């Protein structure tokens, strides 16, 4: 049981870190990608 609890805690910690990174770094990139696509599609 101890190893299972440790694993769950580690996974939850990792997910929390990923969510935090997503909030910090994920906002600006989708619009930049869209702009790049718009430029490449325009003749």
mmCIF entry with sequence, helices, sheets and N, C-alpha, C, O atoms, coordinates in Angstrom:
data_MODEL
# 
_entry.id   MODEL 
# 
_entity.id                         1 
_entity.type                       polymer 
_entity.pdbx_number_of_molecules   1 
# 
_entity_poly.entity_id                      1 
_entity_poly.type                           'polypeptide(L)' 
_entity_poly.nstd_linkage                   no 
_entity_poly.nstd_monomer                   no 
_entity_poly.pdbx_seq_one_letter_code       
;(UNK)(UNK)(UNK)(UNK)(UNK)(UNK)(UNK)(UNK)(UNK)(UNK)(UNK)(UNK)(UNK)(UNK)(UNK)(UNK)
(UNK)(UNK)(UNK)(UNK)(UNK)(UNK)(UNK)(UNK)(UNK)(UNK)(UNK)(UNK)(UNK)(UNK)(UNK)(UNK)
(UNK)(UNK)(UNK)(UNK)(UNK)(UNK)(UNK)(UNK)(UNK)(UNK)(UNK)
;
_entity_poly.pdbx_seq_one_letter_code_can   XXXXXXXXXXXXXXXXXXXXXXXXXXXXXXXXXXXXXXXXXXX 
_entity_poly.pdbx_strand_id                 A 
# 
loop_
_entity_poly_seq.entity_id 
_entity_poly_seq.num 
_entity_poly_seq.mon_id 
_entity_poly_seq.hetero 
1 1  UNK n 
1 2  UNK n 
1 3  UNK n 
1 4  UNK n 
1 5  UNK n 
1 6  UNK n 
1 7  UNK n 
1 8  UNK n 
1 9  UNK n 
1 10 UNK n 
1 11 UNK n 
1 12 UNK n 
1 13 UNK n 
1 14 UNK n 
1 15 UNK n 
1 16 UNK n 
1 17 UNK n 
1 18 UNK n 
1 19 UNK n 
1 20 UNK n 
1 21 UNK n 
1 22 UNK n 
1 23 UNK n 
1 24 UNK n 
1 25 UNK n 
1 26 UNK n 
1 27 UNK n 
1 28 UNK n 
1 29 UNK n 
1 30 UNK n 
1 31 UNK n 
1 32 UNK n 
1 33 UNK n 
1 34 UNK n 
1 35 UNK n 
1 36 UNK n 
1 37 UNK n 
1 38 UNK n 
1 39 UNK n 
1 40 UNK n 
1 41 UNK n 
1 42 UNK n 
1 43 UNK n 
# 
_struct_asym.id          A 
_struct_asym.entity_id   1 
# 
_struct_conf.conf_type_id            HELX_P 
_struct_conf.id                      HELX_P1 
_struct_conf.pdbx_PDB_helix_id       AA1 
_struct_conf.beg_label_comp_id       UNK 
_struct_conf.beg_label_asym_id       A 
_struct_conf.beg_label_seq_id        2 
_struct_conf.pdbx_beg_PDB_ins_code   ? 
_struct_conf.end_label_comp_id       UNK 
_struct_conf.end_label_asym_id       A 
_struct_conf.end_label_seq_id        41 
_struct_conf.pdbx_end_PDB_ins_code   ? 
_struct_conf.beg_auth_comp_id        UNK 
_struct_conf.beg_auth_asym_id        A 
_struct_conf.beg_auth_seq_id         2 
_struct_conf.end_auth_comp_id        UNK 
_struct_conf.end_auth_asym_id        A 
_struct_conf.end_auth_seq_id         41 
_struct_conf.pdbx_PDB_helix_class    1 
_struct_conf.details                 ? 
_struct_conf.pdbx_PDB_helix_length   40 
# 
_struct_conf_type.id          HELX_P 
_struct_conf_type.criteria    ? 
_struct_conf_type.reference   ? 
# 
loop_
_atom_site.group_PDB 
_atom_site.id 
_atom_site.type_symbol 
_atom_site.label_atom_id 
_atom_site.label_alt_id 
_atom_site.label_comp_id 
_atom_site.label_asym_id 
_atom_site.label_entity_id 
_atom_site.label_seq_id 
_atom_site.pdbx_PDB_ins_code 
_atom_site.Cartn_x 
_atom_site.Cartn_y 
_atom_site.Cartn_z 
_atom_site.occupancy 
_atom_site.B_iso_or_equiv 
_atom_site.pdbx_formal_charge 
_atom_site.auth_seq_id 
_atom_site.auth_comp_id 
_atom_site.auth_asym_id 
_atom_site.auth_atom_id 
_atom_site.pdbx_PDB_model_num 
ATOM 1   N N  . UNK A 1 1  ? 0.827  -1.213 0.000   1.00 0.00 ? 1  UNK A N  1 
ATOM 2   C CA . UNK A 1 1  ? 0.000  0.000  0.000   1.00 0.00 ? 1  UNK A CA 1 
ATOM 3   C C  . UNK A 1 1  ? 0.861  1.262  0.000   1.00 0.00 ? 1  UNK A C  1 
ATOM 4   O O  . UNK A 1 1  ? 0.509  2.262  -0.626  1.00 0.00 ? 1  UNK A O  1 
ATOM 5   N N  . UNK A 1 2  ? 1.986  1.207  0.704   1.00 0.00 ? 2  UNK A N  1 
ATOM 6   C CA . UNK A 1 2  ? 2.822  2.402  0.786   1.00 0.00 ? 2  UNK A CA 1 
ATOM 7   C C  . UNK A 1 2  ? 3.309  2.826  -0.593  1.00 0.00 ? 2  UNK A C  1 
ATOM 8   O O  . UNK A 1 2  ? 3.287  4.008  -0.934  1.00 0.00 ? 2  UNK A O  1 
ATOM 9   N N  . UNK A 1 3  ? 3.750  1.848  -1.381  1.00 0.00 ? 3  UNK A N  1 
ATOM 10  C CA . UNK A 1 3  ? 4.274  2.192  -2.701  1.00 0.00 ? 3  UNK A CA 1 
ATOM 11  C C  . UNK A 1 3  ? 3.171  2.776  -3.585  1.00 0.00 ? 3  UNK A C  1 
ATOM 12  O O  . UNK A 1 3  ? 3.423  3.677  -4.386  1.00 0.00 ? 3  UNK A O  1 
ATOM 13  N N  . UNK A 1 4  ? 1.946  2.259  -3.437  1.00 0.00 ? 4  UNK A N  1 
ATOM 14  C CA . UNK A 1 4  ? 0.825  2.785  -4.222  1.00 0.00 ? 4  UNK A CA 1 
ATOM 15  C C  . UNK A 1 4  ? 0.548  4.234  -3.841  1.00 0.00 ? 4  UNK A C  1 
ATOM 16  O O  . UNK A 1 4  ? 0.353  5.083  -4.712  1.00 0.00 ? 4  UNK A O  1 
ATOM 17  N N  . UNK A 1 5  ? 0.532  4.515  -2.551  1.00 0.00 ? 5  UNK A N  1 
ATOM 18  C CA . UNK A 1 5  ? 0.284  5.879  -2.099  1.00 0.00 ? 5  UNK A CA 1 
ATOM 19  C C  . UNK A 1 5  ? 1.383  6.821  -2.571  1.00 0.00 ? 5  UNK A C  1 
ATOM 20  O O  . UNK A 1 5  ? 1.108  7.949  -2.981  1.00 0.00 ? 5  UNK A O  1 
ATOM 21  N N  . UNK A 1 6  ? 2.622  6.360  -2.512  1.00 0.00 ? 6  UNK A N  1 
ATOM 22  C CA . UNK A 1 6  ? 3.730  7.188  -2.979  1.00 0.00 ? 6  UNK A CA 1 
ATOM 23  C C  . UNK A 1 6  ? 3.589  7.487  -4.465  1.00 0.00 ? 6  UNK A C  1 
ATOM 24  O O  . UNK A 1 6  ? 3.819  8.611  -4.912  1.00 0.00 ? 6  UNK A O  1 
ATOM 25  N N  . UNK A 1 7  ? 3.207  6.461  -5.224  1.00 0.00 ? 7  UNK A N  1 
ATOM 26  C CA . UNK A 1 7  ? 3.033  6.635  -6.669  1.00 0.00 ? 7  UNK A CA 1 
ATOM 27  C C  . UNK A 1 7  ? 1.936  7.653  -6.962  1.00 0.00 ? 7  UNK A C  1 
ATOM 28  O O  . UNK A 1 7  ? 2.114  8.535  -7.802  1.00 0.00 ? 7  UNK A O  1 
ATOM 29  N N  . UNK A 1 8  ? 0.809  7.534  -6.275  1.00 0.00 ? 8  UNK A N  1 
ATOM 30  C CA . UNK A 1 8  ? -0.310 8.457  -6.487  1.00 0.00 ? 8  UNK A CA 1 
ATOM 31  C C  . UNK A 1 8  ? 0.108  9.879  -6.136  1.00 0.00 ? 8  UNK A C  1 
ATOM 32  O O  . UNK A 1 8  ? -0.217 10.819 -6.862  1.00 0.00 ? 8  UNK A O  1 
ATOM 33  N N  . UNK A 1 9  ? 0.820  10.040 -5.040  1.00 0.00 ? 9  UNK A N  1 
ATOM 34  C CA . UNK A 1 9  ? 1.273  11.373 -4.652  1.00 0.00 ? 9  UNK A CA 1 
ATOM 35  C C  . UNK A 1 9  ? 2.217  11.958 -5.696  1.00 0.00 ? 9  UNK A C  1 
ATOM 36  O O  . UNK A 1 9  ? 2.145  13.145 -6.012  1.00 0.00 ? 9  UNK A O  1 
ATOM 37  N N  . UNK A 1 10 ? 3.097  11.121 -6.229  1.00 0.00 ? 10 UNK A N  1 
ATOM 38  C CA . UNK A 1 10 ? 4.047  11.586 -7.240  1.00 0.00 ? 10 UNK A CA 1 
ATOM 39  C C  . UNK A 1 10 ? 3.312  12.010 -8.506  1.00 0.00 ? 10 UNK A C  1 
ATOM 40  O O  . UNK A 1 10 ? 3.636  13.036 -9.103  1.00 0.00 ? 10 UNK A O  1 
ATOM 41  N N  . UNK A 1 11 ? 2.320  11.217 -8.915  1.00 0.00 ? 11 UNK A N  1 
ATOM 42  C CA . UNK A 1 11 ? 1.548  11.535 -10.119 1.00 0.00 ? 11 UNK A CA 1 
ATOM 43  C C  . UNK A 1 11 ? 0.783  12.840 -9.929  1.00 0.00 ? 11 UNK A C  1 
ATOM 44  O O  . UNK A 1 11 ? 0.761  13.688 -10.821 1.00 0.00 ? 11 UNK A O  1 
ATOM 45  N N  . UNK A 1 12 ? 0.166  12.997 -8.783  1.00 0.00 ? 12 UNK A N  1 
ATOM 46  C CA . UNK A 1 12 ? -0.599 14.220 -8.523  1.00 0.00 ? 12 UNK A CA 1 
ATOM 47  C C  . UNK A 1 12 ? 0.318  15.434 -8.518  1.00 0.00 ? 12 UNK A C  1 
ATOM 48  O O  . UNK A 1 12 ? -0.051 16.495 -9.020  1.00 0.00 ? 12 UNK A O  1 
ATOM 49  N N  . UNK A 1 13 ? 1.516  15.281 -7.951  1.00 0.00 ? 13 UNK A N  1 
ATOM 50  C CA . UNK A 1 13 ? 2.476  16.375 -7.924  1.00 0.00 ? 13 UNK A CA 1 
ATOM 51  C C  . UNK A 1 13 ? 2.903  16.743 -9.340  1.00 0.00 ? 13 UNK A C  1 
ATOM 52  O O  . UNK A 1 13 ? 3.002  17.922 -9.681  1.00 0.00 ? 13 UNK A O  1 
ATOM 53  N N  . UNK A 1 14 ? 3.154  15.734 -10.153 1.00 0.00 ? 14 UNK A N  1 
ATOM 54  C CA . UNK A 1 14 ? 3.553  15.974 -11.540 1.00 0.00 ? 14 UNK A CA 1 
ATOM 55  C C  . UNK A 1 14 ? 2.439  16.679 -12.303 1.00 0.00 ? 14 UNK A C  1 
ATOM 56  O O  . UNK A 1 14 ? 2.701  17.612 -13.061 1.00 0.00 ? 14 UNK A O  1 
ATOM 57  N N  . UNK A 1 15 ? 1.204  16.241 -12.108 1.00 0.00 ? 15 UNK A N  1 
ATOM 58  C CA . UNK A 1 15 ? 0.074  16.857 -12.796 1.00 0.00 ? 15 UNK A CA 1 
ATOM 59  C C  . UNK A 1 15 ? -0.081 18.311 -12.377 1.00 0.00 ? 15 UNK A C  1 
ATOM 60  O O  . UNK A 1 15 ? -0.388 19.167 -13.208 1.00 0.00 ? 15 UNK A O  1 
ATOM 61  N N  . UNK A 1 16 ? 0.128  18.600 -11.090 1.00 0.00 ? 16 UNK A N  1 
ATOM 62  C CA . UNK A 1 16 ? 0.020  19.971 -10.613 1.00 0.00 ? 16 UNK A CA 1 
ATOM 63  C C  . UNK A 1 16 ? 1.079  20.848 -11.272 1.00 0.00 ? 16 UNK A C  1 
ATOM 64  O O  . UNK A 1 16 ? 0.793  21.979 -11.666 1.00 0.00 ? 16 UNK A O  1 
ATOM 65  N N  . UNK A 1 17 ? 2.305  20.328 -11.394 1.00 0.00 ? 17 UNK A N  1 
ATOM 66  C CA . UNK A 1 17 ? 3.373  21.086 -12.041 1.00 0.00 ? 17 UNK A CA 1 
ATOM 67  C C  . UNK A 1 17 ? 3.057  21.324 -13.509 1.00 0.00 ? 17 UNK A C  1 
ATOM 68  O O  . UNK A 1 17 ? 3.277  22.423 -14.019 1.00 0.00 ? 17 UNK A O  1 
ATOM 69  N N  . UNK A 1 18 ? 2.543  20.308 -14.193 1.00 0.00 ? 18 UNK A N  1 
ATOM 70  C CA . UNK A 1 18 ? 2.195  20.448 -15.605 1.00 0.00 ? 18 UNK A CA 1 
ATOM 71  C C  . UNK A 1 18 ? 1.106  21.497 -15.786 1.00 0.00 ? 18 UNK A C  1 
ATOM 72  O O  . UNK A 1 18 ? 1.165  22.300 -16.717 1.00 0.00 ? 18 UNK A O  1 
ATOM 73  N N  . UNK A 1 19 ? 0.119  21.495 -14.905 1.00 0.00 ? 19 UNK A N  1 
ATOM 74  C CA . UNK A 1 19 ? -0.965 22.466 -15.005 1.00 0.00 ? 19 UNK A CA 1 
ATOM 75  C C  . UNK A 1 19 ? -0.426 23.882 -14.819 1.00 0.00 ? 19 UNK A C  1 
ATOM 76  O O  . UNK A 1 19 ? -0.827 24.810 -15.521 1.00 0.00 ? 19 UNK A O  1 
ATOM 77  N N  . UNK A 1 20 ? 0.496  24.032 -13.854 1.00 0.00 ? 20 UNK A N  1 
ATOM 78  C CA . UNK A 1 20 ? 1.082  25.339 -13.590 1.00 0.00 ? 20 UNK A CA 1 
ATOM 79  C C  . UNK A 1 20 ? 1.868  25.828 -14.802 1.00 0.00 ? 20 UNK A C  1 
ATOM 80  O O  . UNK A 1 20 ? 1.761  26.994 -15.184 1.00 0.00 ? 20 UNK A O  1 
ATOM 81  N N  . UNK A 1 21 ? 2.663  24.937 -15.412 1.00 0.00 ? 21 UNK A N  1 
ATOM 82  C CA . UNK A 1 21 ? 3.426  25.307 -16.598 1.00 0.00 ? 21 UNK A CA 1 
ATOM 83  C C  . UNK A 1 21 ? 2.504  25.659 -17.751 1.00 0.00 ? 21 UNK A C  1 
ATOM 84  O O  . UNK A 1 21 ? 2.774  26.590 -18.511 1.00 0.00 ? 21 UNK A O  1 
ATOM 85  N N  . UNK A 1 22 ? 1.413  24.913 -17.881 1.00 0.00 ? 22 UNK A N  1 
ATOM 86  C CA . UNK A 1 22 ? 0.461  25.161 -18.957 1.00 0.00 ? 22 UNK A CA 1 
ATOM 87  C C  . UNK A 1 22 ? -0.148 26.559 -18.799 1.00 0.00 ? 22 UNK A C  1 
ATOM 88  O O  . UNK A 1 22 ? -0.332 27.276 -19.782 1.00 0.00 ? 22 UNK A O  1 
ATOM 89  N N  . UNK A 1 23 ? -0.456 26.936 -17.561 1.00 0.00 ? 23 UNK A N  1 
ATOM 90  C CA . UNK A 1 23 ? -1.042 28.249 -17.326 1.00 0.00 ? 23 UNK A CA 1 
ATOM 91  C C  . UNK A 1 23 ? -0.031 29.352 -17.627 1.00 0.00 ? 23 UNK A C  1 
ATOM 92  O O  . UNK A 1 23 ? -0.392 30.405 -18.153 1.00 0.00 ? 23 UNK A O  1 
ATOM 93  N N  . UNK A 1 24 ? 1.252  29.104 -17.287 1.00 0.00 ? 24 UNK A N  1 
ATOM 94  C CA . UNK A 1 24 ? 2.260  30.143 -17.457 1.00 0.00 ? 24 UNK A CA 1 
ATOM 95  C C  . UNK A 1 24 ? 2.702  30.295 -18.900 1.00 0.00 ? 24 UNK A C  1 
ATOM 96  O O  . UNK A 1 24 ? 2.862  31.412 -19.393 1.00 0.00 ? 24 UNK A O  1 
ATOM 97  N N  . UNK A 1 25 ? 2.900  29.175 -19.579 1.00 0.00 ? 25 UNK A N  1 
ATOM 98  C CA . UNK A 1 25 ? 3.548  29.219 -20.889 1.00 0.00 ? 25 UNK A CA 1 
ATOM 99  C C  . UNK A 1 25 ? 2.601  28.912 -22.040 1.00 0.00 ? 25 UNK A C  1 
ATOM 100 O O  . UNK A 1 25 ? 2.939  29.167 -23.196 1.00 0.00 ? 25 UNK A O  1 
ATOM 101 N N  . UNK A 1 26 ? 1.424  28.371 -21.749 1.00 0.00 ? 26 UNK A N  1 
ATOM 102 C CA . UNK A 1 26 ? 0.555  27.899 -22.816 1.00 0.00 ? 26 UNK A CA 1 
ATOM 103 C C  . UNK A 1 26 ? -0.323 28.965 -23.443 1.00 0.00 ? 26 UNK A C  1 
ATOM 104 O O  . UNK A 1 26 ? -0.957 28.710 -24.467 1.00 0.00 ? 26 UNK A O  1 
ATOM 105 N N  . UNK A 1 27 ? -0.377 30.159 -22.851 1.00 0.00 ? 27 UNK A N  1 
ATOM 106 C CA . UNK A 1 27 ? -1.340 31.148 -23.322 1.00 0.00 ? 27 UNK A CA 1 
ATOM 107 C C  . UNK A 1 27 ? -0.922 31.785 -24.636 1.00 0.00 ? 27 UNK A C  1 
ATOM 108 O O  . UNK A 1 27 ? -1.759 31.960 -25.521 1.00 0.00 ? 27 UNK A O  1 
ATOM 109 N N  . UNK A 1 28 ? 0.359  32.137 -24.788 1.00 0.00 ? 28 UNK A N  1 
ATOM 110 C CA . UNK A 1 28 ? 0.772  32.911 -25.946 1.00 0.00 ? 28 UNK A CA 1 
ATOM 111 C C  . UNK A 1 28 ? 0.973  32.085 -27.200 1.00 0.00 ? 28 UNK A C  1 
ATOM 112 O O  . UNK A 1 28 ? 0.888  32.618 -28.306 1.00 0.00 ? 28 UNK A O  1 
ATOM 113 N N  . UNK A 1 29 ? 1.238  30.791 -27.055 1.00 0.00 ? 29 UNK A N  1 
ATOM 114 C CA . UNK A 1 29 ? 1.653  30.009 -28.218 1.00 0.00 ? 29 UNK A CA 1 
ATOM 115 C C  . UNK A 1 29 ? 0.530  29.738 -29.220 1.00 0.00 ? 29 UNK A C  1 
ATOM 116 O O  . UNK A 1 29 ? 0.810  29.770 -30.419 1.00 0.00 ? 29 UNK A O  1 
ATOM 117 N N  . UNK A 1 30 ? -0.717 29.474 -28.825 1.00 0.00 ? 30 UNK A N  1 
ATOM 118 C CA . UNK A 1 30 ? -1.733 29.150 -29.842 1.00 0.00 ? 30 UNK A CA 1 
ATOM 119 C C  . UNK A 1 30 ? -1.974 30.301 -30.819 1.00 0.00 ? 30 UNK A C  1 
ATOM 120 O O  . UNK A 1 30 ? -2.147 30.062 -32.014 1.00 0.00 ? 30 UNK A O  1 
ATOM 121 N N  . UNK A 1 31 ? -1.990 31.536 -30.337 1.00 0.00 ? 31 UNK A N  1 
ATOM 122 C CA . UNK A 1 31 ? -2.222 32.671 -31.227 1.00 0.00 ? 31 UNK A CA 1 
ATOM 123 C C  . UNK A 1 31 ? -1.048 32.844 -32.176 1.00 0.00 ? 31 UNK A C  1 
ATOM 124 O O  . UNK A 1 31 ? -1.245 33.180 -33.343 1.00 0.00 ? 31 UNK A O  1 
ATOM 125 N N  . UNK A 1 32 ? 0.167  32.622 -31.696 1.00 0.00 ? 32 UNK A N  1 
ATOM 126 C CA . UNK A 1 32 ? 1.329  32.741 -32.569 1.00 0.00 ? 32 UNK A CA 1 
ATOM 127 C C  . UNK A 1 32 ? 1.262  31.691 -33.669 1.00 0.00 ? 32 UNK A C  1 
ATOM 128 O O  . UNK A 1 32 ? 1.570  31.985 -34.824 1.00 0.00 ? 32 UNK A O  1 
ATOM 129 N N  . UNK A 1 33 ? 0.866  30.474 -33.326 1.00 0.00 ? 33 UNK A N  1 
ATOM 130 C CA . UNK A 1 33 ? 0.754  29.423 -34.330 1.00 0.00 ? 33 UNK A CA 1 
ATOM 131 C C  . UNK A 1 33 ? -0.311 29.797 -35.365 1.00 0.00 ? 33 UNK A C  1 
ATOM 132 O O  . UNK A 1 33 ? -0.120 29.576 -36.561 1.00 0.00 ? 33 UNK A O  1 
ATOM 133 N N  . UNK A 1 34 ? -1.416 30.356 -34.914 1.00 0.00 ? 34 UNK A N  1 
ATOM 134 C CA . UNK A 1 34 ? -2.469 30.754 -35.840 1.00 0.00 ? 34 UNK A CA 1 
ATOM 135 C C  . UNK A 1 34 ? -1.964 31.842 -36.783 1.00 0.00 ? 34 UNK A C  1 
ATOM 136 O O  . UNK A 1 34 ? -2.240 31.805 -37.982 1.00 0.00 ? 34 UNK A O  1 
ATOM 137 N N  . UNK A 1 35 ? -1.222 32.811 -36.241 1.00 0.00 ? 35 UNK A N  1 
ATOM 138 C CA . UNK A 1 35 ? -0.692 33.878 -37.078 1.00 0.00 ? 35 UNK A CA 1 
ATOM 139 C C  . UNK A 1 35 ? 0.243  33.306 -38.133 1.00 0.00 ? 35 UNK A C  1 
ATOM 140 O O  . UNK A 1 35 ? 0.197  33.716 -39.293 1.00 0.00 ? 35 UNK A O  1 
ATOM 141 N N  . UNK A 1 36 ? 1.093  32.358 -37.736 1.00 0.00 ? 36 UNK A N  1 
ATOM 142 C CA . UNK A 1 36 ? 2.017  31.763 -38.695 1.00 0.00 ? 36 UNK A CA 1 
ATOM 143 C C  . UNK A 1 36 ? 1.248  31.051 -39.796 1.00 0.00 ? 36 UNK A C  1 
ATOM 144 O O  . UNK A 1 36 ? 1.603  31.146 -40.971 1.00 0.00 ? 36 UNK A O  1 
ATOM 145 N N  . UNK A 1 37 ? 0.196  30.340 -39.417 1.00 0.00 ? 37 UNK A N  1 
ATOM 146 C CA . UNK A 1 37 ? -0.595 29.632 -40.420 1.00 0.00 ? 37 UNK A CA 1 
ATOM 147 C C  . UNK A 1 37 ? -1.267 30.628 -41.365 1.00 0.00 ? 37 UNK A C  1 
ATOM 148 O O  . UNK A 1 37 ? -1.334 30.385 -42.570 1.00 0.00 ? 37 UNK A O  1 
ATOM 149 N N  . UNK A 1 38 ? -1.759 31.734 -40.837 1.00 0.00 ? 38 UNK A N  1 
ATOM 150 C CA . UNK A 1 38 ? -2.410 32.730 -41.677 1.00 0.00 ? 38 UNK A CA 1 
ATOM 151 C C  . UNK A 1 38 ? -1.425 33.295 -42.695 1.00 0.00 ? 38 UNK A C  1 
ATOM 152 O O  . UNK A 1 38 ? -1.774 33.500 -43.857 1.00 0.00 ? 38 UNK A O  1 
ATOM 153 N N  . UNK A 1 39 ? -0.205 33.543 -42.259 1.00 0.00 ? 39 UNK A N  1 
ATOM 154 C CA . UNK A 1 39 ? 0.783  34.106 -43.175 1.00 0.00 ? 39 UNK A CA 1 
ATOM 155 C C  . UNK A 1 39 ? 1.145  33.118 -44.275 1.00 0.00 ? 39 UNK A C  1 
ATOM 156 O O  . UNK A 1 39 ? 1.338  33.506 -45.427 1.00 0.00 ? 39 UNK A O  1 
ATOM 157 N N  . UNK A 1 40 ? 1.236  31.832 -43.913 1.00 0.00 ? 40 UNK A N  1 
ATOM 158 C CA . UNK A 1 40 ? 1.627  30.852 -44.930 1.00 0.00 ? 40 UNK A CA 1 
ATOM 159 C C  . UNK A 1 40 ? 0.480  30.589 -45.901 1.00 0.00 ? 40 UNK A C  1 
ATOM 160 O O  . UNK A 1 40 ? 0.724  30.246 -47.058 1.00 0.00 ? 40 UNK A O  1 
ATOM 161 N N  . UNK A 1 41 ? -0.773 30.742 -45.450 1.00 0.00 ? 41 UNK A N  1 
ATOM 162 C CA . UNK A 1 41 ? -1.908 30.480 -46.327 1.00 0.00 ? 41 UNK A CA 1 
ATOM 163 C C  . UNK A 1 41 ? -2.176 31.636 -47.282 1.00 0.00 ? 41 UNK A C  1 
ATOM 164 O O  . UNK A 1 41 ? -2.723 31.433 -48.366 1.00 0.00 ? 41 UNK A O  1 
ATOM 165 N N  . UNK A 1 42 ? -1.794 32.850 -46.883 1.00 0.00 ? 42 UNK A N  1 
ATOM 166 C CA . UNK A 1 42 ? -2.046 34.002 -47.753 1.00 0.00 ? 42 UNK A CA 1 
ATOM 167 C C  . UNK A 1 42 ? -1.053 34.009 -48.910 1.00 0.00 ? 42 UNK A C  1 
ATOM 168 O O  . UNK A 1 42 ? 0.141  33.812 -48.688 1.00 0.00 ? 42 UNK A O  1 
ATOM 169 N N  . UNK A 1 43 ? -1.513 34.231 -50.129 1.00 0.00 ? 43 UNK A N  1 
ATOM 170 C CA . UNK A 1 43 ? -0.598 34.244 -51.283 1.00 0.00 ? 43 UNK A CA 1 
ATOM 171 C C  . UNK A 1 43 ? 0.256  35.507 -51.315 1.00 0.00 ? 43 UNK A C  1 
ATOM 172 O O  . UNK A 1 43 ? 1.075  35.676 -52.218 1.00 0.00 ? 43 UNK A O  1 
# 
